[in-house]
Amino acid sequence: MKKRILLIVAVGMYLGAFTQTTVRYDLYVRDTTVDFTGKERHAYSVNGSIPMPELHFTEGDTAEIWIHNELKTETSIHWHGLILPNEQDGVPYLTTAPIKAGTTHLYRFPLVQNGTYWYHSHTGLQEQGGMYGAFIIHKKEKSSIPEYTVVLSDWTDMKPFEVHRRLHMANDWSAIKKAVVQKGAVQSYGDAIMNRSFKTKVGNEWKRMLAMDVSDVYYDRFLTNGKPEVEVPRFKAGDKVRIRIINGSSSTYFWMRWSGGKMDVVASDGSDVVPVPVDRFIIAVAETYDVILTIPSENTAFELQATSEDRIRSTSLWLGTGVKQLISPLQPLKYFKGMQMMNDMIKMDGNLDDMGMNMSLQQMDMNVVMYPEITGAEENKKSKHQHMDMTGGDQYNSNALSDIVTLNYNMLRSPVKTTLPDAPTRTYNFELTGNMNRYVWSINNKTVSETDKILIKKGENVRMILYNNSMMRHPMHLHGHFFRIVNGNGDYSPLKNVLDIMPMETDTIEFAATESGDWFFHCHILYHMMSGMGRIFTYENSPPNPQLPNPDKALRKLYADDREFHFMFQNDFATNGNDGEMMLQNTRWNFQAEWRLGYKDMHGYEIETHFGRYIGKMQWFFPYVGFDWRYRKMEAGETERNLFGQVNTKDRRKAVCFGLQYTLPMLVIADLRIDTDGKLRLQLMREDIPLTKRLRLGLMYNSDFEYMAGLKYVLNKSFSLSAHFDSDMGFGGGFTFTY
């Protein structure tokens, strides 16, 4: 009898192994050239395509995916939203070995879930260059509803490295480019005067803020499955179709709208939800949503449109055949209304003031004041919004202000209970922090590289309370786990792996700690992640990761991302001399050098350097040490007296200096220093005052009675026409080169 049982078990195991389905894909990563805008640019393709190939599986399959790296650099693939063994997660130097140039790497893992997911490179900025694709896991029971997958993405002709570098230099070329498409994107003083918002603009800069924007980057194209528009004519009137929507962009949120009526949202981040009929929803970077659409009539193609949050342009999917039924375009944002709102919400110390509104779950959108379709056109004096009691809780609730139904997280309900196991709960409070002026993004004012891993235990529950103390949305993604977004549905709160947390919101998420190893938690806006906004959860007593034989060395490689130094150079070639500056800086440290060279002997030259570290939450303080080297020919008996009564009689000055720069209201930089000759100097400077979209004013005055006033007219990202008057060199004109 015992032998018979063993034989039956053995046969069962054999048959189970025999019937197990292994689905294999071979993916070849290559450099390529694309032309999305009429200009050829470098990109990455996989099997010759952008996006990467759409991968299909059935729940219970085993995925076997061979990555053949034919690049000259290393790469990686992360399986976004999948529950899998830690070493298969695909974050180089954290969970998985990087795939070196010219090598092949095997990912193999069982599929224990179903739903809409995606995959992308987690190496540097490769995702922006084309390395993203759909990963679909079908349910075992076949659905009668036909499906179509949409991968949304953003494309810039600028090299991703250049985008990242310029963001750290507070360069506003993206805003200038946007202003060509949408008036007011720069929010210059000229724009403010024309919009009767001069006081608002002054108030904005008084609180040391740059112009209002909802997106960091100017994109030349938005794409649906790699194309500006896609037509799917095979559907007819009455057909229902399940559209799997994946936001595979690097930093763009999209408004989703459908010209055929309501959309039924039936899943988010791969997990089913009770169907929710809506008119529109915003899909955050890295989120996925499944919607059921019904084709209303014959001989018509209906538009599913994805419009960037900044409303610069859109991309569309057309369902059906015949006359195209367009969705009404979203009108340009009312930027100065947004700026006024921002002025009210930000305190002088740079922190946000939620005024006791207790915002959460996307129910109150601070940007709603900028939406003409909700609050009315600028000239509409009797909009519904203006008749609201603006002290009430609905002042930023778009569903209370209009008949347009906009999805929010409180409307999502799981069809099954999602309560966590009865176990000890560990709670973490995370404040999302950032500095737009220097483009530093952090949690609790520390980047990934500035913190230790967060130790958790298998078998416990982990709760995160997140408060967004920045003026940007952040799509926070947890690798290798689903979390509950705690909302008004209690036991039926939805499961997700990306939380879009809006400015001033406080949201609670929680998950059961069931895995082992290290798992990344980070903002999925690519440039925010690379600038430091993230944390690493690590399970106690995890076994060694065979992918990373030297974990300490690997971690240093991971930390190098947000420690990267960025270089900036600017030189003014003028008729009266040459002056310029350069900076090499990262999230905390900065090396500056400034120079002036007069063409006449009496003008002389001056070189000044600073090396220091930004301190404080808002990084308004910059203590430094530097060197000042100056020559200016002085007549016999000539002296220079400064504001402090100190006298200089030297033609040549070589001195070490110690100083502090501080950002004052109106973005004026105050620089107080003392040098080894005992000389004090106080200098006030403001560069890049936006008079118009392209015209910039710069001013400087110091206690040595030196002063400067200059104008620049921006031609493109690298060149500007310039004119200035300098107390040492007089008047000059020419051009400025900026890198």
Number of C-alpha atoms within 10 A of each C-alpha: 6 7 8 9 10 11 12 12 12 12 12 12 12 12 11 11 10 9 9 12 15 15 15 15 15 14 18 17 23 17 16 18 12 16 11 18 12 8 9 12 16 15 20 24 23 24 15 15 17 21 26 26 19 15 18 14 21 21 17 18 19 18 20 16 17 16 21 22 23 18 18 11 13 17 25 24 24 21 23 25 28 28 19 19 15 19 21 21 26 26 25 26 21 26 24 22 22 22 22 17 15 13 12 15 16 13 18 17 19 17 17 14 19 19 24 28 27 26 24 23 23 20 22 17 18 20 23 25 24 28 27 31 29 27 24 20 22 18 14 12 8 8 10 8 10 12 14 11 18 23 22 30 31 25 21 18 21 13 15 18 14 12 18 19 20 22 21 24 18 13 16 21 19 19 22 22 20 22 17 13 13 18 16 25 28 27 27 21 20 17 21 21 14 10 14 12 19 17 12 22 24 17 19 25 17 16 19 21 22 18 21 22 20 19 18 20 24 22 20 16 19 27 24 25 24 21 17 16 16 18 14 13 15 9 17 18 14 12 15 17 18 19 20 24 24 29 28 32 26 25 24 29 28 25 20 20 24 23 20 21 17 18 23 19 24 23 26 27 25 26 22 22 21 17 19 17 18 19 18 19 18 20 25 28 29 30 30 28 24 28 23 21 21 21 20 17 14 14 13 20 26 29 23 23 23 26 22 23 21 23 20 23 18 21 23 26 22 21 25 24 18 12 11 15 16 16 16 10 12 19 14 19 26 20 24 25 19 22 25 18 19 22 21 16 19 20 12 12 11 17 16 19 14 15 10 7 14 12 21 21 22 23 21 24 19 22 21 22 23 22 20 17 15 20 20 18 17 13 7 11 11 11 16 14 21 14 10 13 10 11 8 9 14 17 19 20 17 26 16 18 19 15 10 14 15 19 21 17 18 17 20 25 26 22 14 13 14 18 14 17 12 10 12 11 16 13 13 13 13 18 18 26 24 28 20 20 18 19 22 27 27 27 24 17 19 21 24 27 20 14 14 11 16 14 12 18 20 15 15 18 20 20 19 17 14 21 23 22 25 22 22 19 22 24 22 24 26 24 25 24 19 23 25 24 28 20 20 14 15 15 16 21 26 30 27 23 27 28 27 23 23 26 25 28 24 19 22 20 20 21 22 22 19 13 19 20 18 25 23 20 20 25 31 26 24 22 28 23 21 25 25 28 30 25 24 20 19 20 20 14 12 13 9 11 17 12 16 19 11 12 16 11 11 18 15 13 13 18 19 14 17 23 20 14 17 19 16 16 14 17 19 23 19 20 16 21 22 19 19 18 18 18 20 16 22 21 24 15 16 19 18 18 18 17 18 21 19 20 15 11 11 14 20 20 23 19 18 19 20 22 19 21 17 19 13 9 16 19 18 19 19 21 18 21 18 19 18 18 15 19 18 17 14 16 10 7 6 11 13 13 13 18 13 12 12 13 13 15 14 15 14 15 15 17 18 17 21 19 19 18 20 18 19 17 16 17 22 19 20 18 18 18 20 17 18 12 12 11 17 20 19 19 19 19 18 18 16 17 17 19 17 17 22 19 19 19 19 16 18 17 16 18 17 20 13 13 17 18 18 19 21 23 19 19 13 13 16 12 18 21 18 22 21 21 17 16 13 17 22 14 17 17 19 17 19 23 17 17 15
